Amino acid sequence: MEQKIRLNKFLAQCGVASRRQADEMIAAGQITVNGKKVTELGTVILPSRSTVKVGGRHINPPKVHQYWVFNKPKGYLCSRGDPYGRPTIYDVVPFYLKNMKYAGRLDLDSEGLLIMTDDGELIEQITHPSNQIKRTYVVWVRGLVQKAELDRLKQGVEYEGEQYAPAPAKVLRYDPREQNSFIEITIREGKKREVKMMFRAVGRQVLELKRISFGPVKLGYLETGQARKITDEELAQMKRGRKK
């Protein structure tokens, strides 16, 4: 027998929005079920017997979700569109990713691993700060970073009133000629521009930033602008909510 599920969970499974965003849409009266506007949070439905519409658009759950890794190039926004006309990732992703959502935004001048999927529920799970999913970056930093500065990052730092959690960091190599450092750092919170703000807290400027892993998913040798499917093992680890 088919089980009832919450309307917000159904919308997340369909890739319409995260559960929190779906609750906001329900409260705003943007959702109808069987022709009637629904505004009560916690509403449950039988997916096979319910006609759900968002803004008049009929929502059908995908039979099988898709999960991809995309290596984002620099110079593209993580956005569906930009009022200033700047290019977005949807200008460069392969055609089969055009309808996917991304998990974990990267700045315009940053590059690296983006998880792209039509599974809104998974996106919420792996990006919610309470789940503390590890994200690892390699960064070019101006100047020769010292051990004392890395120790501060490992203990957690504060910058402009914002507290940032401890983040293990290590020097991969120095460039004495350019007087720069190549650093690997791992964060768990996923706050806006977190890595850049943490280095500012220790008096350093990030010149370049590349995300190389998100939880169990690794970028590996995937070329810039290319995509690959997430493996069954990677997906299973993410769905178990492992803090990797």
C-alpha positions as CSV (number, residue, x, y, z in Angstrom):
1,M,0.0,0.0,0.0
2,E,1.3,3.4,-0.9
3,Q,2.4,5.5,2.0
4,K,1.4,9.1,2.5
5,I,4.3,11.7,2.6
6,R,4.5,15.3,3.5
7,L,3.9,17.7,0.7
8,N,7.2,19.5,1.3
9,K,9.1,16.2,1.1
10,F,7.3,15.4,-2.2
11,L,8.3,18.8,-3.7
12,A,11.9,18.2,-2.6
13,Q,12.0,14.8,-4.1
14,C,10.7,16.3,-7.4
15,G,13.6,18.8,-7.4
16,V,11.2,21.8,-7.1
17,A,12.8,23.2,-3.9
18,S,14.3,22.2,-0.6
19,R,11.9,21.3,2.2
20,R,12.3,24.7,3.9
21,Q,11.7,26.5,0.6
22,A,8.7,24.3,-0.1
23,D,7.3,25.2,3.3
24,E,7.6,28.9,2.4
25,M,5.9,28.3,-0.9
26,I,3.0,26.4,0.9
27,A,2.6,29.2,3.4
28,A,2.5,31.7,0.6
29,G,-0.3,29.8,-1.1
30,Q,1.7,28.9,-4.2
31,I,0.8,25.2,-4.1
32,T,-2.5,23.5,-5.0
33,V,-3.4,19.8,-4.4
34,N,-6.3,18.4,-6.4
35,G,-7.3,21.9,-7.4
36,K,-7.4,23.4,-3.9
37,K,-4.9,25.9,-2.5
38,V,-2.9,24.4,0.4
39,T,-1.4,26.7,3.1
40,E,-1.1,24.3,6.0
41,L,2.4,23.2,6.8
42,G,2.6,19.4,7.5
43,T,0.1,18.6,4.8
44,V,0.4,15.0,3.6
45,I,-0.5,13.5,0.2
46,L,-0.7,10.2,-1.7
47,P,1.7,11.0,-4.6
48,S,-0.1,8.6,-7.1
49,R,-3.5,10.0,-6.3
50,S,-2.7,13.7,-5.9
51,T,-2.5,16.4,-8.5
52,V,0.1,18.8,-7.3
53,K,0.7,22.2,-9.0
54,V,3.1,25.0,-8.4
55,G,2.1,28.2,-10.0
56,G,-0.2,26.3,-12.2
57,R,2.5,23.9,-13.4
58,H,1.8,20.2,-12.8
59,I,4.5,18.5,-10.8
60,N,5.4,14.9,-11.5
61,P,8.1,13.1,-9.4
62,P,11.0,11.9,-11.5
63,K,11.1,8.2,-11.8
64,V,14.9,8.1,-11.3
65,H,16.9,11.0,-9.9
66,Q,20.2,12.0,-11.5
67,Y,23.4,12.7,-9.7
68,W,26.4,14.4,-11.4
69,V,29.7,16.0,-10.6
70,F,30.6,19.1,-12.7
71,N,34.0,20.8,-12.7
72,K,33.0,24.5,-12.7
73,P,35.4,26.9,-14.5
74,K,36.2,30.3,-13.2
75,G,34.2,33.2,-14.5
76,Y,30.8,31.7,-14.2
77,L,28.1,32.4,-11.6
78,C,26.3,29.7,-9.7
79,S,22.9,31.0,-10.7
80,R,20.0,30.5,-13.2
81,G,20.4,34.1,-14.4
82,D,22.2,37.4,-13.6
83,P,20.6,40.9,-13.8
84,Y,24.0,42.2,-14.9
85,G,24.3,39.7,-17.8
86,R,27.3,37.9,-16.4
87,P,27.7,34.3,-17.6
88,T,26.4,31.4,-15.4
89,I,27.2,27.8,-15.1
90,Y,24.1,27.0,-17.2
91,D,25.9,28.6,-20.1
92,V,28.6,26.0,-20.0
93,V,27.2,22.8,-18.4
94,P,26.6,19.9,-20.8
95,F,23.0,19.9,-22.2
96,Y,21.9,17.0,-19.9
97,L,22.6,19.1,-16.8
98,K,20.6,22.2,-18.0
99,N,17.6,21.2,-15.7
100,M,19.8,20.1,-12.7
101,K,20.2,22.1,-9.5
102,Y,23.5,22.6,-7.9
103,A,24.5,21.9,-4.3
104,G,27.1,24.2,-2.7
105,R,27.6,27.5,-4.5
106,L,31.0,28.5,-5.7
107,D,31.9,32.2,-6.3
108,L,32.3,33.7,-9.7
109,D,36.2,33.6,-9.5
110,S,36.3,30.1,-7.9
111,E,36.3,26.7,-9.6
112,G,36.0,23.0,-9.0
113,L,33.5,20.5,-7.8
114,L,29.8,21.1,-8.0
115,I,27.3,18.4,-7.3
116,M,24.3,18.7,-9.7
117,T,21.1,16.8,-9.3
118,D,17.3,16.9,-9.5
119,D,17.0,15.5,-6.0
120,G,16.1,18.5,-3.9
121,E,16.0,16.5,-0.7
122,L,19.6,15.3,-1.1
123,I,20.7,18.9,-1.8
124,E,19.1,20.0,1.5
125,Q,20.7,17.1,3.4
126,I,24.3,17.6,2.2
127,T,24.3,21.4,2.4
128,H,22.5,21.9,5.8
129,P,25.1,23.2,8.3
130,S,23.9,20.8,11.0
131,N,25.1,17.8,8.9
132,Q,28.7,19.2,8.8
133,I,29.6,17.6,5.5
134,K,33.3,18.1,4.7
135,R,34.3,20.3,1.8
136,T,38.0,20.4,0.8
137,Y,39.7,23.1,-1.2
138,V,43.1,23.9,-2.6
139,V,43.9,27.6,-2.6
140,W,46.6,29.9,-3.7
141,V,47.3,32.4,-0.9
142,R,49.4,35.5,-1.1
143,G,52.5,35.3,1.0
144,L,54.3,32.4,2.6
145,V,51.8,31.1,5.2
146,Q,53.3,30.2,8.5
147,K,52.5,27.4,10.9
148,A,51.1,29.8,13.5
149,E,48.5,30.9,11.0
150,L,47.5,27.4,10.1
151,D,47.2,26.7,13.8
152,R,44.8,29.5,14.1
153,L,42.7,28.1,11.3
154,K,42.7,24.7,13.0
155,Q,41.3,26.3,16.2
156,G,38.7,28.4,14.5
157,V,38.7,32.1,13.8
158,E,36.5,35.2,13.9
159,Y,36.2,37.8,11.2
160,E,34.0,40.9,11.0
161,G,31.8,39.5,13.8
162,E,31.3,36.1,12.2
163,Q,32.7,33.0,13.9
164,Y,34.2,30.3,11.7
165,A,34.6,26.7,13.0
166,P,38.0,24.9,13.2
167,A,39.3,24.0,9.7
168,P,42.3,21.6,9.3
169,A,44.8,23.2,6.8
170,K,48.2,22.3,5.5
171,V,50.8,23.7,3.1
172,L,51.1,21.7,-0.1
173,R,53.9,23.8,-1.4
174,Y,55.5,27.2,-1.5
175,D,56.3,29.4,-4.5
176,P,59.3,31.4,-3.2
177,R,59.7,33.3,-6.4
178,E,56.1,34.6,-6.4
179,Q,56.0,34.6,-2.6
180,N,52.7,32.6,-2.5
181,S,51.5,29.4,-0.8
182,F,49.5,26.5,-2.1
183,I,47.2,25.4,0.8
184,E,44.7,22.6,1.4
185,I,41.9,23.4,3.8
186,T,38.8,21.5,4.9
187,I,35.6,23.1,6.2
188,R,32.3,21.8,7.5
189,E,29.9,24.7,7.7
190,G,29.6,25.9,4.2
191,K,29.1,29.6,5.1
192,K,29.2,32.2,2.4
193,R,32.8,32.8,1.2
194,E,33.9,30.9,4.2
195,V,37.4,30.0,3.1
196,K,38.3,33.5,1.9
197,M,37.0,35.0,5.1
198,M,39.0,32.6,7.2
199,F,42.2,33.5,5.4
200,R,41.4,37.2,5.8
201,A,41.1,36.6,9.5
202,V,44.8,35.5,9.6
203,G,45.8,38.4,7.3
204,R,46.1,36.5,4.0
205,Q,44.4,37.0,0.7
206,V,43.1,34.1,-1.4
207,L,44.2,34.5,-5.0
208,E,42.7,31.3,-6.4
209,L,40.3,28.7,-5.0
210,K,39.3,25.3,-6.2
211,R,37.0,22.8,-4.5
212,I,38.3,19.2,-4.8
213,S,35.9,17.2,-2.7
214,F,32.4,17.4,-1.2
215,G,31.7,14.7,1.3
216,P,32.7,11.4,-0.2
217,V,32.7,12.8,-3.8
218,K,36.1,13.7,-5.2
219,L,36.9,15.8,-8.3
220,G,39.9,13.7,-9.2
221,Y,41.1,14.2,-12.8
222,L,37.9,15.5,-14.2
223,E,38.7,18.3,-16.6
224,T,37.4,21.8,-16.3
225,G,33.9,22.1,-17.9
226,Q,33.4,18.4,-17.9
227,A,30.9,16.2,-15.9
228,R,30.7,12.6,-14.7
229,K,28.0,10.6,-13.0
230,I,28.3,10.1,-9.2
231,T,29.1,6.5,-8.5
232,D,26.7,4.2,-6.6
233,E,29.2,4.1,-3.7
234,E,29.5,7.9,-3.5
235,L,25.7,8.2,-3.6
236,A,25.2,5.6,-0.9
237,Q,27.6,7.4,1.4
238,M,26.0,10.8,0.8
239,K,22.5,9.4,1.5
240,R,23.7,7.8,4.7
241,G,24.7,11.3,5.8
242,R,28.3,10.3,6.5
243,K,30.4,13.3,7.7
244,K,33.3,12.7,5.4
